[in-house]
Amino acid sequence: MAPYGVSAAPAGELICDFCAALEPVVYYEVTEFSLMAPGGEWLSGDRFYACPPCRRFIDSGDWRGCERGSAQPISGSRTA
C-alpha cells in the first residue's frame, strides 16, 4: 500500500501547518518523516507552512507561543 500524504488543506490550497490559518507566507524545509497508524503509513511532506503570527513564534524560538496560538483559532482560520 502506498503512503498517504498528511494535510488538512483542501486540494490545491495551502494552510498554516501550525494553526490552519489561510494563506501562509513562509515555509520551513524539513526532513520528511512517516507515521504508522491503523490504515497505513502517513507522510509528513518536506515542508511546513506558517502564517504571519506563527512565523513570528517560530523565528523567535517561542514554541510555547506557537502552541498557545495553535490552540486558539486566528481570525479567518479554519480547523481541520
Residue frames as qw, qx, qy, qz and C-alpha x, y, z in Angstrom:
[[0.000, 0.890, 0.455, 0.000, 0.00, 0.00, 0.00],
 [0.390, 0.494, -0.031, 0.777, 1.39, 3.46, -0.92],
 [0.263, -0.337, -0.491, 0.758, 1.82, 6.01, 1.90],
 [0.037, 0.860, 0.486, 0.154, -0.76, 8.78, 2.32],
 [0.259, 0.385, -0.132, 0.876, 0.13, 12.48, 2.38],
 [0.282, -0.585, -0.620, 0.440, -0.88, 14.34, 5.54],
 [0.057, 0.125, 0.093, 0.986, -2.71, 17.64, 5.04],
 [0.131, 0.548, 0.684, -0.464, -5.81, 19.30, 6.42],
 [0.162, 0.465, -0.185, -0.850, -5.93, 21.67, 3.42],
 [0.751, 0.503, 0.343, -0.255, -8.42, 21.16, 0.64],
 [0.744, 0.191, 0.413, 0.489, -6.84, 20.10, -2.66],
 [0.419, 0.608, 0.222, 0.637, -4.89, 22.95, -4.24],
 [0.241, -0.898, -0.004, -0.369, -4.93, 25.18, -1.15],
 [0.522, 0.196, -0.574, 0.599, -2.28, 25.92, 1.46],
 [0.521, -0.795, -0.152, -0.271, -2.90, 26.47, 5.14],
 [0.083, -0.692, 0.607, -0.381, -0.62, 27.12, 8.10],
 [0.696, 0.010, -0.717, 0.032, 0.54, 23.74, 9.39],
 [0.231, 0.045, -0.674, 0.700, 0.58, 25.10, 12.95],
 [0.229, 0.274, 0.517, -0.778, -2.86, 26.77, 13.31],
 [0.353, 0.451, 0.796, 0.195, -4.68, 26.09, 10.00],
 [0.149, 0.740, 0.102, -0.648, -4.93, 29.80, 9.05],
 [0.699, 0.638, 0.297, 0.123, -5.41, 30.55, 5.38],
 [0.447, 0.851, -0.100, 0.258, -2.66, 31.98, 3.16],
 [0.756, -0.495, 0.085, 0.420, 0.62, 31.02, 4.82],
 [0.235, 0.954, -0.169, -0.082, 3.52, 33.34, 3.97],
 [0.067, 0.682, -0.727, 0.030, 6.57, 31.15, 4.52],
 [0.974, -0.084, -0.168, -0.123, 7.59, 27.52, 4.61],
 [0.345, -0.681, 0.643, -0.058, 10.27, 25.68, 6.56],
 [0.704, 0.323, -0.614, -0.152, 12.04, 22.79, 4.87],
 [0.653, -0.440, 0.536, -0.304, 12.05, 19.65, 7.00],
 [0.084, 0.246, -0.951, -0.168, 13.23, 16.10, 6.64],
 [0.708, -0.125, -0.339, -0.606, 10.20, 14.08, 5.66],
 [0.159, -0.185, 0.901, -0.359, 9.07, 11.56, 8.23],
 [0.537, -0.193, -0.648, -0.505, 6.32, 8.97, 8.35],
 [0.449, -0.208, 0.586, -0.642, 3.81, 7.87, 10.94],
 [0.284, -0.089, -0.930, -0.218, 2.43, 4.36, 11.07],
 [0.450, 0.017, 0.416, -0.790, -1.23, 4.17, 12.03],
 [0.521, 0.300, 0.791, -0.113, -4.17, 1.86, 11.50],
 [0.553, 0.762, 0.283, -0.184, -4.94, 2.03, 7.81],
 [0.745, 0.536, 0.037, 0.396, -1.41, 2.67, 6.62],
 [0.572, -0.246, -0.044, 0.781, 1.60, 4.93, 6.62],
 [0.122, 0.956, 0.265, 0.006, 1.24, 8.74, 6.57],
 [0.628, 0.178, 0.011, 0.757, 3.97, 11.03, 5.18],
 [0.231, -0.698, -0.279, 0.617, 4.69, 14.46, 6.63],
 [0.432, 0.872, 0.121, 0.195, 5.83, 16.15, 3.43],
 [0.716, 0.080, -0.113, 0.685, 9.11, 18.03, 3.12],
 [0.117, 0.285, -0.105, 0.946, 7.98, 21.46, 4.31],
 [0.164, -0.626, -0.685, 0.334, 5.78, 23.03, 6.96],
 [0.106, 0.588, 0.277, 0.753, 3.91, 26.24, 6.08],
 [0.292, -0.460, -0.535, 0.645, 3.35, 29.11, 8.53],
 [0.039, 0.882, 0.374, 0.284, 1.10, 32.19, 8.68],
 [0.191, 0.709, -0.239, 0.635, 2.49, 35.56, 9.90],
 [0.567, -0.677, 0.253, -0.395, 1.69, 35.06, 13.63],
 [0.971, -0.185, 0.127, 0.087, 3.09, 31.51, 13.70],
 [0.691, 0.526, -0.147, 0.473, 6.13, 32.64, 11.72],
 [0.092, -0.785, 0.318, -0.524, 6.96, 35.18, 14.45],
 [0.805, -0.482, 0.276, -0.208, 6.73, 32.48, 17.11],
 [0.964, 0.126, 0.080, 0.219, 8.86, 30.03, 15.13],
 [0.534, 0.656, -0.170, 0.505, 11.52, 32.53, 14.05],
 [0.194, -0.737, 0.379, -0.525, 11.94, 33.74, 17.64],
 [0.383, 0.134, -0.881, 0.242, 12.01, 30.18, 19.04],
 [0.405, -0.123, 0.448, -0.787, 8.85, 30.85, 21.08],
 [0.293, -0.076, -0.918, -0.257, 7.43, 27.33, 20.92],
 [0.003, 0.407, 0.760, -0.507, 5.07, 27.98, 23.84],
 [0.277, 0.458, 0.026, -0.844, 3.63, 30.95, 21.95],
 [0.350, 0.179, -0.726, -0.565, 3.22, 28.77, 18.87],
 [0.172, -0.218, -0.954, 0.115, 1.49, 26.14, 20.98],
 [0.127, 0.484, 0.527, -0.687, -0.90, 28.71, 22.51],
 [0.300, 0.407, -0.267, -0.821, -1.58, 30.23, 19.09],
 [0.296, 0.053, -0.860, -0.413, -2.44, 26.87, 17.58],
 [0.065, -0.330, -0.889, 0.309, -4.96, 26.16, 20.34],
 [0.193, 0.670, 0.394, -0.599, -6.94, 29.35, 19.60],
 [0.549, 0.535, 0.513, 0.388, -8.15, 29.90, 16.01],
 [0.190, -0.299, 0.123, 0.927, -6.84, 33.04, 14.34],
 [0.461, 0.600, 0.234, -0.610, -9.43, 35.22, 12.60],
 [0.577, 0.587, -0.361, -0.438, -10.12, 33.78, 9.17],
 [0.017, 0.356, -0.934, -0.032, -8.74, 30.35, 10.03],
 [0.851, -0.082, -0.224, -0.468, -10.48, 27.04, 9.86],
 [0.484, -0.441, 0.734, -0.180, -9.96, 23.91, 11.86],
 [0.371, 0.245, -0.832, -0.332, -9.37, 20.51, 10.42]]
